[in-house]
Amino acid sequence: MAPGPLPGANPGFSIVPATRADVSEILAMIRELAEFENLSHLCVATEADLERNLFAAPARIEVLLGKENGESVCFALFFHNFSTFLGKPGLYLEDLYVRPAWRRNGYGRALLVRLAGLAVERGCGRFEWSVLDWNEDAIRFYMSLGALVLPDWRITRVTGAALAALADRGA
């Protein structure tokens, strides 16, 4: 998928891959998202963290920015995973965020469409993401695009001291 304006979209809106110059703006939107999700206390990422993972060789993450007349108004941060059942890579959307003043313009949808196109181009067997159970607007929106909310799956996570303790159990 070529970056740039989208057919039928606002002519001032484009989706482009992030550059090093965008890192501070991406982090600002990540912090806005954390605040929206009432998770600011967990948001400890730094510009150096983002830059290292976006521009490493190979990159661990990718970011697409939605820009309105050059201003960053939304982003999608994603990476590849792998489905053992399908025997194919998948595309996992870690975060999608549209700044409040720019919502309801189709920008979130445009990012999801662009990501679905990337998943198809890259031979992915699936495109997936998580959504908080209380975010009913997002759930309805995702379902309207054909996404399934999987009721039988729960995210399992080990971080911080618990991660270190688990790693030490093998020593």
C-alpha positions in Angstrom: 0.0 0.0 0.0 1.5 3.3 -1.0 1.5 6.1 1.6 -0.4 9.2 0.9 -3.9 10.5 0.4 -6.8 8.0 0.5 -9.4 7.7 -2.2 -12.6 9.4 -1.1 -11.0 10.8 2.1 -10.5 14.4 3.1 -7.9 15.6 0.6 -5.8 17.0 3.5 -5.6 13.6 5.2 -2.9 11.1 4.5 -1.4 8.0 6.1 2.4 7.8 6.2 5.0 5.6 7.9 6.6 7.2 10.9 10.0 8.7 10.7 12.5 9.6 13.4 11.1 13.1 13.4 7.7 11.8 14.5 8.9 9.9 17.6 8.0 12.7 20.1 4.5 13.1 18.6 3.9 9.3 18.7 4.9 9.2 22.4 2.6 12.2 23.1 -0.3 10.3 21.5 0.6 7.1 23.4 0.3 9.1 26.6 -3.0 10.5 25.5 -4.2 6.9 24.8 -3.0 5.8 28.3 -4.9 8.6 29.9 -8.1 7.7 28.0 -7.8 4.1 29.1 -7.1 5.1 32.7 -3.7 3.5 32.5 -1.3 6.4 32.7 0.4 4.9 35.7 1.6 2.0 33.4 2.9 4.3 30.6 6.7 4.5 31.1 7.8 4.4 27.4 10.4 6.9 26.4 11.3 8.4 23.0 14.5 6.4 23.1 12.4 3.2 23.6 10.3 4.0 20.6 13.1 5.1 18.4 15.2 2.0 19.2 12.3 -0.4 18.4 11.0 1.5 15.3 14.3 1.9 13.6 16.3 -1.1 14.8 17.5 -3.6 12.1 15.2 -5.3 11.8 12.5 -3.1 13.3 10.4 -4.6 16.1 7.4 -2.3 15.6 6.0 -0.2 12.8 3.9 3.0 13.1 1.5 4.5 10.6 0.6 8.1 11.2 -2.6 9.8 10.0 -1.9 13.4 9.2 -4.3 16.2 8.5 -2.5 18.9 6.6 0.8 17.8 8.1 -0.5 17.6 11.7 -0.4 14.1 13.3 -3.9 13.3 14.4 -3.9 9.6 14.8 -1.6 6.6 14.8 -1.5 2.8 14.6 1.4 0.9 16.1 1.7 -2.7 15.0 4.1 -5.7 14.5 4.1 -9.2 13.1 3.3 -12.3 15.1 2.8 -15.9 13.9 -0.1 -18.3 13.8 1.0 -21.9 14.3 -2.4 -23.1 13.3 -2.4 -21.2 10.0 1.3 -21.6 9.4 1.4 -17.9 8.5 2.5 -14.6 10.0 -0.1 -12.3 11.4 -0.3 -8.6 11.9 -1.0 -7.5 15.4 -2.3 -4.0 16.1 -1.0 -3.0 19.5 -2.5 0.5 19.6 -4.8 2.6 17.4 -5.6 6.2 18.6 -7.4 9.1 17.1 -7.1 12.4 18.9 -10.5 13.5 20.2 -10.9 16.6 18.0 -10.4 14.4 14.9 -12.7 11.5 15.7 -15.7 10.7 13.6 -13.9 11.7 10.4 -13.2 8.1 9.3 -9.5 8.2 10.2 -9.6 5.2 12.5 -11.3 3.2 9.8 -8.8 4.4 7.2 -5.9 3.2 9.4 -7.6 -0.2 9.8 -8.2 -0.5 6.1 -4.6 0.4 5.4 -3.4 -2.2 7.9 -5.7 -4.9 6.5 -4.2 -4.1 3.1 -0.7 -4.5 4.5 -1.6 -7.8 6.1 -2.9 -9.1 2.8 0.1 -7.8 0.9 2.5 -9.4 3.4 0.7 -12.8 3.2 -0.6 -12.7 6.7 -3.3 -15.2 7.8 -4.9 -12.8 10.2 -5.1 -9.3 11.5 -5.9 -8.9 15.2 -6.0 -6.6 18.2 -7.4 -6.3 21.7 -10.1 -4.0 22.9 -11.0 -3.1 26.5 -14.3 -4.7 27.5 -15.8 -1.4 28.7 -15.1 0.4 25.4 -18.4 -0.4 23.8 -18.1 2.3 21.1 -14.9 0.7 19.9 -16.4 -2.8 20.0 -19.4 -1.8 17.9 -17.1 0.0 15.5 -14.8 -3.0 15.1 -17.7 -5.3 14.6 -19.2 -3.0 12.0 -16.0 -3.6 10.0 -16.4 -7.4 10.2 -14.1 -8.1 13.2 -15.0 -10.8 15.7 -14.7 -10.2 19.4 -13.5 -13.5 20.8 -15.3 -14.2 24.0 -13.3 -17.3 25.0 -9.8 -15.7 25.1 -8.2 -13.8 27.9 -4.9 -11.9 27.7 -2.2 -13.3 30.0 0.6 -11.1 31.0 3.8 -11.2 33.2 5.7 -8.0 33.7 8.2 -6.3 36.0 9.2 -8.2 39.1 6.9 -11.1 38.3 8.7 -11.5 34.9 12.1 -11.4 36.5 11.0 -13.9 39.1 9.6 -16.3 36.5 12.9 -16.0 34.5 14.9 -16.8 37.6 12.9 -20.0 38.2 14.8 -21.6 35.4 18.2 -20.7 36.8 
